[in-house]
Amino acid sequence: MPAEQFVSELNEQIGREFGAHQQYIAVAVYYDALTLPQLASFFYRQAVEERGHAMMMVQYLLDAGETPRIPGVSEPKNDFADIVEPVRIALEQEKRVTDQISGLAQIAREANDFVSEQFVQWFLKEQVEEVATMSDLLAVAQRSHDRPSEIETYLAREHPGEEGGDPMAPAAAGGA
């Protein structure tokens, strides 16, 4: 049985993951409207991934006999100063999520809730990848902000699409 504080904080994290999902949809739509299909596709995929993370957390709580709470989310930022700003926002968001997941691990560890601590380890590993990916994309976007086609070429080369799921990923509610 997960520690009570862990359950409470994981429910909060579910909301933050859905918020990230919404923000990434807003970013994808922004790039879609600018006819930047690689950037749009990349952020649509990121949105699906964030939704999947939320559903993994839901499934963990269900499996643990706890009641997941699905909170509402705030409206995402929809207007951006330039093509670089959404990537900067995404990197800041991923860094925040890393801190939040680390906090969940700490709560679990302090409560001797080793099962919950083990559950969040996959998310910590995932965050290393997410921060690195967004950091690289931000560097390319800053360098090429006046040449969006170079950003598109970078994404087509480095992030061509679905790479297959991680067999070590936690199960997601609803098979998401």
OpenMM code with the backbone's topology and positions (N, CA, C; nanometers):
from openmm import Vec3, app, unit

residues = "MET PRO ALA GLU GLN PHE VAL SER GLU LEU ASN GLU GLN ILE GLY ARG GLU PHE GLY ALA HIS GLN GLN TYR ILE ALA VAL ALA VAL TYR TYR ASP ALA LEU THR LEU PRO GLN LEU ALA SER PHE PHE TYR ARG GLN ALA VAL GLU GLU ARG GLY HIS ALA MET MET MET VAL GLN TYR LEU LEU ASP ALA GLY GLU THR PRO ARG ILE PRO GLY VAL SER GLU PRO LYS ASN ASP PHE ALA ASP ILE VAL GLU PRO VAL ARG ILE ALA LEU GLU GLN GLU LYS ARG VAL THR ASP GLN ILE SER GLY LEU ALA GLN ILE ALA ARG GLU ALA ASN ASP PHE VAL SER GLU GLN PHE VAL GLN TRP PHE LEU LYS GLU GLN VAL GLU GLU VAL ALA THR MET SER ASP LEU LEU ALA VAL ALA GLN ARG SER HIS ASP ARG PRO SER GLU ILE GLU THR TYR LEU ALA ARG GLU HIS PRO GLY GLU GLU GLY GLY ASP PRO MET ALA PRO ALA ALA ALA GLY GLY ALA".split()
positions = [
    Vec3(0.0844, -0.1186, 0.0000),
    Vec3(0.0000, 0.0000, 0.0000),
    Vec3(0.0884, 0.1242, 0.0000),
    Vec3(0.0681, 0.2141, -0.0952),
    Vec3(0.1512, 0.3340, -0.1022),
    Vec3(0.1282, 0.4271, 0.0167),
    Vec3(0.2308, 0.5011, 0.0488),
    Vec3(0.2215, 0.6004, 0.1559),
    Vec3(0.1157, 0.7048, 0.1187),
    Vec3(0.0426, 0.7499, 0.2191),
    Vec3(-0.0660, 0.8454, 0.1965),
    Vec3(-0.0173, 0.9726, 0.1265),
    Vec3(0.0962, 1.0267, 0.1699),
    Vec3(0.1478, 1.1489, 0.1079),
    Vec3(0.1888, 1.1215, -0.0371),
    Vec3(0.2418, 1.0038, -0.0634),
    Vec3(0.2790, 0.9686, -0.2007),
    Vec3(0.1552, 0.9666, -0.2895),
    Vec3(0.0478, 0.9050, -0.2409),
    Vec3(-0.0769, 0.8979, -0.3185),
    Vec3(-0.1279, 1.0382, -0.3493),
    Vec3(-0.1269, 1.1234, -0.2488),
    Vec3(-0.1737, 1.2605, -0.2676),
    Vec3(-0.0899, 1.3338, -0.3712),
    Vec3(0.0408, 1.3228, -0.3599),
    Vec3(0.1302, 1.3915, -0.4532),
    Vec3(0.1243, 1.3296, -0.5931),
    Vec3(0.1080, 1.1985, -0.6022),
    Vec3(0.0966, 1.1351, -0.7335),
    Vec3(-0.0317, 1.1807, -0.8026),
    Vec3(-0.1392, 1.1965, -0.7273),
    Vec3(-0.2620, 1.2501, -0.7857),
    Vec3(-0.2395, 1.3919, -0.8391),
    Vec3(-0.1630, 1.4717, -0.7667),
    Vec3(-0.1299, 1.6059, -0.8152),
    Vec3(-0.0469, 1.5968, -0.9430),
    Vec3(0.0454, 1.5012, -0.9465),
    Vec3(0.1304, 1.4845, -1.0647),
    Vec3(0.0485, 1.4417, -1.1863),
    Vec3(-0.0543, 1.3640, -1.1642),
    Vec3(-0.1436, 1.3261, -1.2745),
    Vec3(-0.1982, 1.4524, -1.3408),
    Vec3(-0.2415, 1.5476, -1.2597),
    Vec3(-0.2913, 1.6742, -1.3135),
    Vec3(-0.1841, 1.7505, -1.3893),
    Vec3(-0.0626, 1.7500, -1.3360),
    Vec3(0.0466, 1.8205, -1.4036),
    Vec3(0.0806, 1.7535, -1.5372),
    Vec3(0.0722, 1.6207, -1.5413),
    Vec3(0.0988, 1.5496, -1.6675),
    Vec3(-0.0083, 1.5837, -1.7713),
    Vec3(-0.1338, 1.5896, -1.7281),
    Vec3(-0.2392, 1.6300, -1.8211),
    Vec3(-0.2219, 1.7755, -1.8640),
    Vec3(-0.1733, 1.8607, -1.7726),
    Vec3(-0.1430, 1.9995, -1.8085),
    Vec3(-0.0329, 2.0071, -1.9133),
    Vec3(0.0697, 1.9231, -1.8975),
    Vec3(0.1791, 1.9174, -1.9963),
    Vec3(0.1248, 1.8694, -2.1306),
    Vec3(0.0352, 1.7722, -2.1257),
    Vec3(-0.0297, 1.7237, -2.2479),
    Vec3(-0.0964, 1.8400, -2.3208),
    Vec3(-0.1744, 1.9185, -2.2470),
    Vec3(-0.2457, 2.0313, -2.3074),
    Vec3(-0.1472, 2.1353, -2.3625),
    Vec3(-0.0399, 2.1626, -2.2870),
    Vec3(0.0574, 2.2612, -2.3341),
    Vec3(0.1234, 2.2149, -2.4634),
    Vec3(0.1565, 2.0872, -2.4702),
    Vec3(0.2194, 2.0363, -2.5913),
    Vec3(0.1227, 2.0368, -2.7098),
    Vec3(-0.0055, 2.0156, -2.6853),
    Vec3(-0.1044, 2.0275, -2.7932),
    Vec3(-0.1067, 2.1718, -2.8435),
    Vec3(-0.1073, 2.2679, -2.7513),
    Vec3(-0.1083, 2.4091, -2.7907),
    Vec3(0.0155, 2.4442, -2.8728),
    Vec3(0.1307, 2.3923, -2.8326),
    Vec3(0.2545, 2.4170, -2.9069),
    Vec3(0.2457, 2.3531, -3.0457),
    Vec3(0.1977, 2.2300, -3.0516),
    Vec3(0.1858, 2.1607, -3.1802),
    Vec3(0.0929, 2.2366, -3.2746),
    Vec3(-0.0193, 2.2842, -3.2232),
    Vec3(-0.1137, 2.3592, -3.3056),
    Vec3(-0.0496, 2.4889, -3.3551),
    Vec3(0.0270, 2.5546, -3.2697),
    Vec3(0.0987, 2.6765, -3.3100),
    Vec3(0.1903, 2.6472, -3.4288),
    Vec3(0.2691, 2.5423, -3.4177),
    Vec3(0.3597, 2.5075, -3.5277),
    Vec3(0.2837, 2.4599, -3.6509),
    Vec3(0.1741, 2.3888, -3.6303),
    Vec3(0.0916, 2.3456, -3.7431),
    Vec3(0.0402, 2.4668, -3.8201),
    Vec3(-0.0044, 2.5693, -3.7491),
    Vec3(-0.0562, 2.6902, -3.8132),
    Vec3(0.0519, 2.7637, -3.8919),
    Vec3(0.1771, 2.7463, -3.8505),
    Vec3(0.2892, 2.8089, -3.9215),
    Vec3(0.3425, 2.7207, -4.0350),
    Vec3(0.2760, 2.6087, -4.0594),
    Vec3(0.3182, 2.5112, -4.1610),
    Vec3(0.4610, 2.4644, -4.1354),
    Vec3(0.4841, 2.4239, -4.0105),
    Vec3(0.6101, 2.3624, -3.9702),
    Vec3(0.5766, 2.2202, -3.9253),
    Vec3(0.5582, 2.1295, -4.0221),
    Vec3(0.5038, 1.9972, -3.9908),
    Vec3(0.5920, 1.9111, -3.9010),
    Vec3(0.7234, 1.9239, -3.9099),
    Vec3(0.8101, 1.8429, -3.8231),
    Vec3(0.7967, 1.8873, -3.6776),
    Vec3(0.7986, 2.0172, -3.6544),
    Vec3(0.7807, 2.0679, -3.5183),
    Vec3(0.6423, 2.0312, -3.4654),
    Vec3(0.5404, 2.0479, -3.5496),
    Vec3(0.4043, 2.0131, -3.5066),
    Vec3(0.3959, 1.8650, -3.4704),
    Vec3(0.4464, 1.7804, -3.5573),
    Vec3(0.4411, 1.6358, -3.5329),
    Vec3(0.5179, 1.5975, -3.4059),
    Vec3(0.6348, 1.6563, -3.3876),
    Vec3(0.7148, 1.6287, -3.2684),
    Vec3(0.6354, 1.6604, -3.1417),
    Vec3(0.5708, 1.7766, -3.1382),
    Vec3(0.4972, 1.8156, -3.0174),
    Vec3(0.3642, 1.7418, -3.0034),
    Vec3(0.3013, 1.7022, -3.1128),
    Vec3(0.1839, 1.6150, -3.1005),
    Vec3(0.2247, 1.4826, -3.0343),
    Vec3(0.3389, 1.4278, -3.0757),
    Vec3(0.3877, 1.3028, -3.0138),
    Vec3(0.4211, 1.3245, -2.8663),
    Vec3(0.4815, 1.4383, -2.8360),
    Vec3(0.5136, 1.4685, -2.6961),
    Vec3(0.3856, 1.4758, -2.6124),
    Vec3(0.2810, 1.5336, -2.6705),
    Vec3(0.1531, 1.5440, -2.5997),
    Vec3(0.0979, 1.4055, -2.5668),
    Vec3(0.1024, 1.3161, -2.6641),
    Vec3(0.0540, 1.1795, -2.6418),
    Vec3(0.1366, 1.1117, -2.5332),
    Vec3(0.2667, 1.1361, -2.5344),
    Vec3(0.3549, 1.0776, -2.4335),
    Vec3(0.3178, 1.1266, -2.2935),
    Vec3(0.2905, 1.2561, -2.2795),
    Vec3(0.2536, 1.3106, -2.1472),
    Vec3(0.1203, 1.2521, -2.1001),
    Vec3(0.0268, 1.2371, -2.1912),
    Vec3(-0.1006, 1.1736, -2.1548),
    Vec3(-0.0743, 1.0311, -2.1083),
    Vec3(0.0135, 0.9618, -2.1798),
    Vec3(0.0491, 0.8257, -2.1409),
    Vec3(0.1097, 0.8197, -2.0013),
    Vec3(0.1941, 0.9183, -1.9689),
    Vec3(0.2528, 0.9214, -1.8338),
    Vec3(0.1433, 0.9355, -1.7284),
    Vec3(0.0470, 1.0239, -1.7540),
    Vec3(-0.0631, 1.0406, -1.6595),
    Vec3(-0.1393, 0.9096, -1.6422),
    Vec3(-0.1633, 0.8404, -1.7525),
    Vec3(-0.2399, 0.7161, -1.7456),
    Vec3(-0.1606, 0.6046, -1.6774),
    Vec3(-0.0274, 0.6061, -1.6879),
    Vec3(0.0557, 0.5106, -1.6134),
    Vec3(0.0399, 0.5342, -1.4639),
    Vec3(0.0356, 0.6593, -1.4253),
    Vec3(0.0184, 0.6940, -1.2834),
    Vec3(-0.1198, 0.6532, -1.2343),
    Vec3(-0.2202, 0.6735, -1.3185),
    Vec3(-0.3564, 0.6296, -1.2846),
    Vec3(-0.3568, 0.4785, -1.2617),
    Vec3(-0.2952, 0.4039, -1.3537),
    Vec3(-0.2937, 0.2578, -1.3420),
    Vec3(-0.2214, 0.2134, -1.2155),
    Vec3(-0.1121, 0.2788, -1.1816),
    Vec3(-0.0392, 0.2433, -1.0599),
    Vec3(-0.1300, 0.2583, -0.9376),
    Vec3(-0.2022, 0.3683, -0.9308),
    Vec3(-0.2915, 0.3892, -0.8163),
    Vec3(-0.4030, 0.2851, -0.8149),
    Vec3(-0.4595, 0.2557, -0.9318),
    Vec3(-0.5635, 0.1514, -0.9382),
    Vec3(-0.5082, 0.0170, -0.8910),
    Vec3(-0.3892, -0.0183, -0.9403),
    Vec3(-0.3271, -0.1454, -0.9022),
    Vec3(-0.2979, -0.1517, -0.7528),
    Vec3(-0.2691, -0.0367, -0.6940),
    Vec3(-0.2358, -0.0302, -0.5516),
    Vec3(-0.3601, -0.0193, -0.4638),
    Vec3(-0.4786, -0.0240, -0.5245),
    Vec3(-0.6022, -0.0171, -0.4472),
    Vec3(-0.6375, 0.1238, -0.4022),
    Vec3(-0.5791, 0.2230, -0.4670),
    Vec3(-0.6057, 0.3633, -0.4338),
    Vec3(-0.6994, 0.4234, -0.5382),
    Vec3(-0.7573, 0.5382, -0.5056),
    Vec3(-0.8493, 0.6047, -0.5967),
    Vec3(-0.7783, 0.7206, -0.6659),
    Vec3(-0.7566, 0.7087, -0.7959),
    Vec3(-0.6965, 0.8217, -0.8683),
    Vec3(-0.7941, 0.9391, -0.8758),
    Vec3(-0.7396, 1.0587, -0.8726),
    Vec3(-0.8180, 1.1816, -0.8919),
    Vec3(-0.7728, 1.2451, -1.0222),
    Vec3(-0.8669, 1.2771, -1.1077),
    Vec3(-0.8357, 1.3405, -1.2350),
    Vec3(-0.8768, 1.4874, -1.2238),
    Vec3(-0.7788, 1.5737, -1.1958),
    Vec3(-0.8116, 1.7156, -1.1772),
    Vec3(-0.8245, 1.7882, -1.3102),
    Vec3(-0.8881, 1.9027, -1.3057),
    Vec3(-0.8912, 1.9897, -1.4221),
    Vec3(-0.7539, 2.0535, -1.4390),
    Vec3(-0.7322, 2.1114, -1.5547),
    Vec3(-0.6036, 2.1769, -1.5813),
    Vec3(-0.6284, 2.3208, -1.6250),
    Vec3(-0.5286, 2.4034, -1.6020),
    Vec3(-0.5352, 2.5426, -1.6454),
    Vec3(-0.5157, 2.5505, -1.7958),
    Vec3(-0.5685, 2.6567, -1.8539),
    Vec3(-0.5510, 2.6763, -1.9977),
    Vec3(-0.4025, 2.6915, -2.0284),
    Vec3(-0.3556, 2.6233, -2.1313),
    Vec3(-0.2139, 2.6356, -2.1666),
    Vec3(-0.1862, 2.7685, -2.2359),
    Vec3(-0.0601, 2.8018, -2.2444),
    Vec3(-0.0180, 2.9204, -2.3210),
    Vec3(-0.0378, 2.8879, -2.4685),
    Vec3(-0.1068, 2.9760, -2.5398),
    Vec3(-0.1380, 2.9544, -2.6806),
    Vec3(-0.0702, 3.0530, -2.7746),
    Vec3(-0.0243, 3.1642, -2.7213),
    Vec3(0.0367, 3.2675, -2.8042),
    Vec3(0.1848, 3.2765, -2.7702),
    Vec3(0.2671, 3.2815, -2.8732),
    Vec3(0.4119, 3.2787, -2.8543),
    Vec3(0.4763, 3.3923, -2.9317),
    Vec3(0.5851, 3.4454, -2.8771),
    Vec3(0.6553, 3.5589, -2.9378),
    Vec3(0.7223, 3.5215, -3.0688),
    Vec3(0.7732, 3.3985, -3.0758),
    Vec3(0.8451, 3.3528, -3.1949),
    Vec3(0.8531, 3.2017, -3.1917),
    Vec3(0.9196, 3.1409, -3.2892),
    Vec3(0.9228, 2.9950, -3.2972),
    Vec3(1.0129, 2.9314, -3.1917),
    Vec3(1.0933, 3.0103, -3.1245),
    Vec3(1.1822, 2.9578, -3.0212),
    Vec3(1.1103, 2.9451, -2.8862),
    Vec3(1.0214, 3.0377, -2.8557),
    Vec3(0.9578, 3.0408, -2.7238),
    Vec3(0.8896, 2.9099, -2.6842),
    Vec3(0.8147, 2.8440, -2.7712),
    Vec3(0.7511, 2.7186, -2.7287),
    Vec3(0.8518, 2.6115, -2.6854),
    Vec3(0.9659, 2.6063, -2.7516),
    Vec3(1.0673, 2.5074, -2.7147),
    Vec3(1.1280, 2.5443, -2.5793),
    Vec3(1.1498, 2.6727, -2.5559),
    Vec3(1.2014, 2.7183, -2.4266),
    Vec3(1.1024, 2.6809, -2.3145),
    Vec3(0.9748, 2.7015, -2.3400),
    Vec3(0.8707, 2.6663, -2.2426),
    Vec3(0.8718, 2.5155, -2.2179),
    Vec3(0.8873, 2.4381, -2.3244),
    Vec3(0.8899, 2.2915, -2.3113),
    Vec3(1.0082, 2.2465, -2.2262),
    Vec3(1.1249, 2.3063, -2.2474),
    Vec3(1.2417, 2.2702, -2.1667),
    Vec3(1.2196, 2.3057, -2.0204),
    Vec3(1.1673, 2.4239, -1.9932),
    Vec3(1.1384, 2.4633, -1.8545),
    Vec3(1.0399, 2.3659, -1.7907),
    Vec3(0.9393, 2.3263, -1.8674),
    Vec3(0.8394, 2.2315, -1.8187),
    Vec3(0.9040, 2.0975, -1.7852),
    Vec3(0.9908, 2.0482, -1.8720),
    Vec3(1.0562, 1.9186, -1.8470),
    Vec3(1.1477, 1.9254, -1.7251),
    Vec3(1.2147, 2.0359, -1.7051),
    Vec3(1.2983, 2.0519, -1.5854),
    Vec3(1.2125, 2.0525, -1.4592),
    Vec3(1.0969, 2.1202, -1.4660),
    Vec3(1.0044, 2.1218, -1.3519),
    Vec3(0.9538, 1.9809, -1.3211),
    Vec3(0.9183, 1.9079, -1.4249),
    Vec3(0.8689, 1.7712, -1.4064),
    Vec3(0.9773, 1.6840, -1.3430),
    Vec3(1.1015, 1.7025, -1.3849),
    Vec3(1.2114, 1.6266, -1.3251),
    Vec3(1.2169, 1.6519, -1.1748),
    Vec3(1.2043, 1.7775, -1.1354),
    Vec3(1.2038, 1.8102, -0.9923),
    Vec3(1.0828, 1.7483, -0.9220),
    Vec3(0.9684, 1.7506, -0.9873),
    Vec3(0.8467, 1.6948, -0.9272),
    Vec3(0.8582, 1.5440, -0.9093),
    Vec3(0.9098, 1.4751, -1.0091),
    Vec3(0.9254, 1.3295, -0.9995),
    Vec3(1.0301, 1.2958, -0.8940),
    Vec3(1.1365, 1.3736, -0.8883),
    Vec3(1.2373, 1.3535, -0.7833),
    Vec3(1.1745, 1.3695, -0.6458),
    Vec3(1.0851, 1.4656, -0.6326),
    Vec3(1.0135, 1.4850, -0.5061),
    Vec3(0.9279, 1.3650, -0.4710),
    Vec3(0.8640, 1.3052, -0.5704),
    Vec3(0.7855, 1.1839, -0.5457),
    Vec3(0.8751, 1.0704, -0.4961),
    Vec3(0.9908, 1.0563, -0.5580),
    Vec3(1.0847, 0.9519, -0.5150),
    Vec3(1.1283, 0.9756, -0.3709),
    Vec3(1.1532, 1.1006, -0.3377),
    Vec3(1.1957, 1.1339, -0.2014),
    Vec3(1.0858, 1.1038, -0.0996),
    Vec3(0.9631, 1.1390, -0.1330),
    Vec3(0.8502, 1.1102, -0.0434),
    Vec3(0.8397, 0.9597, -0.0206),
    Vec3(0.8474, 0.8836, -0.1283),
    Vec3(0.8372, 0.7378, -0.1162),
    Vec3(0.9512, 0.6823, -0.0314),
    Vec3(1.0720, 0.7300, -0.0564),
    Vec3(1.1884, 0.6796, 0.0175),
    Vec3(1.1763, 0.7119, 0.1664),
    Vec3(1.1374, 0.8343, 0.1980),
    Vec3(1.1261, 0.8746, 0.3387),
    Vec3(1.0173, 0.7974, 0.4115),
    Vec3(0.9171, 0.7507, 0.3365),
    Vec3(0.8083, 0.6735, 0.3964),
    Vec3(0.8366, 0.5237, 0.3927),
    Vec3(0.9565, 0.4859, 0.3481),
    Vec3(0.9911, 0.3442, 0.3305),
    Vec3(0.8915, 0.2743, 0.2383),
    Vec3(0.8408, 0.3484, 0.1421),
    Vec3(0.7473, 0.2960, 0.0424),
    Vec3(0.8302, 0.2595, -0.0811),
    Vec3(0.8979, 0.1462, -0.0724),
    Vec3(0.9938, 0.1079, -0.1751),
    Vec3(0.9282, 0.0712, -0.3076),
    Vec3(0.8068, 0.0226, -0.3029),
    Vec3(0.7358, -0.0114, -0.4265),
    Vec3(0.7067, 0.1167, -0.5054),
    Vec3(0.6591, 0.2200, -0.4373),
    Vec3(0.6324, 0.3469, -0.5053),
    Vec3(0.7620, 0.4117, -0.5531),
    Vec3(0.8670, 0.3996, -0.4739),
    Vec3(0.9951, 0.4545, -0.5159),
    Vec3(1.0418, 0.3857, -0.6443),
    Vec3(1.0274, 0.2551, -0.6490),
    Vec3(1.0662, 0.1808, -0.7689),
    Vec3(0.9812, 0.2243, -0.8886),
    Vec3(0.8531, 0.2481, -0.8663),
    Vec3(0.7636, 0.2912, -0.9733),
    Vec3(0.8130, 0.4213, -1.0369),
    Vec3(0.8552, 0.5185, -0.9570),
    Vec3(0.8951, 0.6470, -1.0136),
    Vec3(1.0341, 0.6440, -1.0773),
    Vec3(1.1109, 0.5385, -1.0544),
    Vec3(1.2448, 0.5314, -1.1148),
    Vec3(1.2383, 0.5354, -1.2669),
    Vec3(1.1404, 0.4713, -1.3268),
    Vec3(1.1278, 0.4744, -1.4725),
    Vec3(1.1057, 0.6181, -1.5202),
    Vec3(1.0245, 0.6933, -1.4477),
    Vec3(0.9965, 0.8314, -1.4858),
    Vec3(1.1214, 0.9184, -1.4740),
    Vec3(1.2034, 0.8930, -1.3734),
    Vec3(1.3289, 0.9681, -1.3594),
    Vec3(1.4199, 0.9430, -1.4797),
    Vec3(1.4301, 0.8180, -1.5201),
    Vec3(1.5100, 0.7837, -1.6384),
    Vec3(1.4533, 0.8543, -1.7617),
    Vec3(1.3251, 0.8541, -1.7745),
    Vec3(1.2574, 0.9189, -1.8866),
    Vec3(1.2858, 1.0695, -1.8879),
    Vec3(1.2901, 1.1303, -1.7706),
    Vec3(1.3139, 1.2744, -1.7635),
    Vec3(1.4537, 1.3123, -1.8094),
    Vec3(1.5522, 1.2280, -1.7856),
    Vec3(1.6874, 1.2569, -1.8349),
    Vec3(1.6815, 1.2716, -1.9874),
    Vec3(1.6135, 1.1792, -2.0525),
    Vec3(1.5987, 1.1825, -2.1979),
    Vec3(1.5203, 1.3057, -2.2431),
    Vec3(1.4123, 1.3363, -2.1736),
    Vec3(1.3274, 1.4497, -2.2133),
    Vec3(1.4014, 1.5822, -2.2020),
    Vec3(1.4739, 1.6019, -2.0937),
    Vec3(1.5482, 1.7263, -2.0761),
    Vec3(1.6575, 1.7373, -2.1827),
    Vec3(1.7274, 1.6286, -2.2096),
    Vec3(1.8321, 1.6306, -2.3115),
    Vec3(1.7730, 1.6619, -2.4492),
    Vec3(1.6626, 1.5995, -2.4828),
    Vec3(1.5980, 1.6222, -2.6124),
    Vec3(1.5558, 1.7673, -2.6281),
    Vec3(1.4911, 1.8230, -2.5249),
    Vec3(1.4445, 1.9618, -2.5335),
    Vec3(1.5620, 2.0592, -2.5308),
    Vec3(1.6668, 2.0276, -2.4584),
    Vec3(1.7860, 2.1143, -2.4566),
    Vec3(1.8475, 2.1212, -2.5956),
    Vec3(1.8611, 2.0064, -2.6597),
    Vec3(1.9162, 2.0029, -2.7952),
    Vec3(1.8264, 2.0788, -2.8925),
    Vec3(1.6965, 2.0557, -2.8828),
    Vec3(1.6036, 2.1228, -2.9730),
    Vec3(1.6080, 2.2738, -2.9514),
    Vec3(1.6187, 2.3172, -2.8263),
    Vec3(1.6275, 2.4612, -2.7998),
    Vec3(1.7545, 2.5198, -2.8609),
    Vec3(1.8660, 2.4508, -2.8481),
    Vec3(1.9910, 2.4996, -2.9077),
    Vec3(1.9768, 2.5152, -3.0589),
    Vec3(1.9159, 2.4167, -3.1228),
    Vec3(1.8955, 2.4235, -3.2681),
    Vec3(1.7987, 2.5360, -3.3026),
    Vec3(1.6917, 2.5501, -3.2276),
    Vec3(1.5922, 2.6548, -3.2553),
    Vec3(1.6526, 2.7944, -3.2365),
    Vec3(1.7315, 2.8125, -3.1325),
    Vec3(1.7942, 2.9433, -3.1113),
    Vec3(1.8921, 2.9758, -3.2242),
    Vec3(1.9674, 2.8778, -3.2635),
    Vec3(2.0670, 2.8966, -3.3690),
    Vec3(2.0000, 2.9213, -3.5049),
    Vec3(1.8838, 2.8637, -3.5254),
    Vec3(1.8187, 2.8663, -3.6569),
    Vec3(1.6855, 2.9404, -3.6557),
    Vec3(1.6639, 3.0284, -3.5588),
    Vec3(1.5315, 3.0908, -3.5462),
    Vec3(1.4883, 3.1673, -3.6715),
    Vec3(1.5821, 3.2164, -3.7509),
    Vec3(1.5473, 3.2853, -3.8747),
    Vec3(1.5422, 3.1910, -3.9946),
    Vec3(1.5723, 3.0632, -3.9697),
    Vec3(1.5728, 2.9620, -4.0759),
    Vec3(1.4976, 2.8382, -4.0263),
    Vec3(1.3666, 2.8487, -4.0116),
    Vec3(1.2893, 2.7373, -3.9566),
    Vec3(1.3065, 2.6058, -4.0309),
    Vec3(1.3387, 2.6128, -4.1590),
    Vec3(1.3562, 2.4880, -4.2334),
    Vec3(1.4735, 2.4068, -4.1774),
    Vec3(1.5711, 2.4728, -4.1175),
    Vec3(1.6825, 2.3995, -4.0561),
    Vec3(1.6374, 2.3247, -3.9306),
    Vec3(1.5443, 2.3821, -3.8575),
    Vec3(1.4886, 2.3135, -3.7403),
    Vec3(1.4096, 2.1916, -3.7884),
    Vec3(1.3325, 2.2113, -3.8941),
    Vec3(1.2541, 2.1023, -3.9520),
    Vec3(1.3465, 1.9887, -3.9983),
    Vec3(1.4557, 2.0239, -4.0636),
    Vec3(1.5512, 1.9235, -4.1115),
    Vec3(1.6124, 1.8484, -3.9940),
    Vec3(1.6485, 1.9208, -3.8903),
    Vec3(1.7046, 1.8577, -3.7698),
    Vec3(1.6065, 1.7554, -3.7125),
    Vec3(1.4808, 1.7950, -3.6962),
    Vec3(1.3813, 1.7024, -3.6404),
    Vec3(1.3582, 1.5828, -3.7307),
    Vec3(1.3527, 1.6058, -3.8603),
    Vec3(1.3326, 1.4938, -3.9539),
    Vec3(1.4481, 1.3951, -3.9435),
    Vec3(1.5676, 1.4459, -3.9213),
    Vec3(1.6866, 1.3599, -3.9135),
    Vec3(1.6986, 1.2929, -3.7763),
    Vec3(1.6802, 1.3680, -3.6699),
    Vec3(1.7063, 1.3187, -3.5341),
    Vec3(1.5852, 1.2579, -3.4641),
    Vec3(1.4655, 1.2980, -3.5034),
    Vec3(1.3420, 1.2494, -3.4385),
    Vec3(1.2380, 1.2194, -3.5455),
    Vec3(1.2616, 1.1163, -3.6259),
    Vec3(1.1771, 1.0912, -3.7425),
    Vec3(1.0358, 1.0427, -3.7116),
    Vec3(1.0057, 1.0058, -3.5907),
    Vec3(0.8700, 0.9611, -3.5602),
    Vec3(0.8691, 0.8575, -3.4519),
    Vec3(0.7678, 0.7768, -3.4536),
    Vec3(0.7507, 0.6743, -3.3514),
    Vec3(0.8714, 0.5821, -3.3456),
    Vec3(0.9243, 0.5644, -3.2260),
    Vec3(1.0410, 0.4795, -3.2080),
    Vec3(1.0063, 0.3481, -3.1398),
    Vec3(0.8812, 0.3256, -3.1133),
    Vec3(0.8416, 0.2048, -3.0413),
    Vec3(0.8425, 0.2323, -2.8920),
    Vec3(0.7637, 0.1588, -2.8205),
    Vec3(0.7531, 0.1793, -2.6773),
    Vec3(0.8670, 0.1171, -2.5996),
    Vec3(0.8836, 0.1637, -2.4803),
    Vec3(0.9837, 0.1104, -2.3883),
    Vec3(0.9231, -0.0116, -2.3193),
    Vec3(0.9797, -0.1305, -2.3396),
    Vec3(0.9224, -0.2498, -2.2772),
    Vec3(0.9271, -0.2460, -2.1243),
    Vec3(1.0085, -0.1569, -2.0676),
    Vec3(1.0178, -0.1450, -1.9222),
    Vec3(0.9206, -0.0400, -1.8666),
    Vec3(0.8464, 0.0268, -1.9532),
    Vec3(0.7530, 0.1311, -1.9088),
    Vec3(0.6403, 0.0701, -1.8262),
    Vec3(0.5944, 0.1428, -1.7260),
    Vec3(0.4783, 0.0946, -1.6488),
    Vec3(0.3552, 0.0841, -1.7379),
    Vec3(0.2642, -0.0025, -1.7005),
    Vec3(0.1380, -0.0164, -1.7741),
    Vec3(0.0560, 0.1105, -1.7576),
    Vec3(-0.0201, 0.1433, -1.8609),
    Vec3(-0.1060, 0.2606, -1.8579),
    Vec3(-0.2520, 0.2175, -1.8501),
    Vec3(-0.3310, 0.2919, -1.7750),
    Vec3(-0.4742, 0.2660, -1.7660),
    Vec3(-0.5362, 0.2790, -1.9038),
    Vec3(-0.6273, 0.1920, -1.9372),
    Vec3(-0.6948, 0.1985, -2.0656),
    Vec3(-0.6101, 0.1528, -2.1823),
    Vec3(-0.4941, 0.0956, -2.1527),
    Vec3(-0.4070, 0.0505, -2.2594),
    Vec3(-0.3428, 0.1635, -2.3377),
    Vec3(-0.3437, 0.2848, -2.2797),
    Vec3(-0.2895, 0.4034, -2.3498),
    Vec3(-0.1405, 0.3941, -2.3678),
] * unit.nanometer
topology = app.Topology()
chain = topology.addChain("A")
for resn in residues:
    res = topology.addResidue(resn, chain)
    for name in ("N", "CA", "C"):
        topology.addAtom(name, app.Element.getBySymbol(name[0]), res)
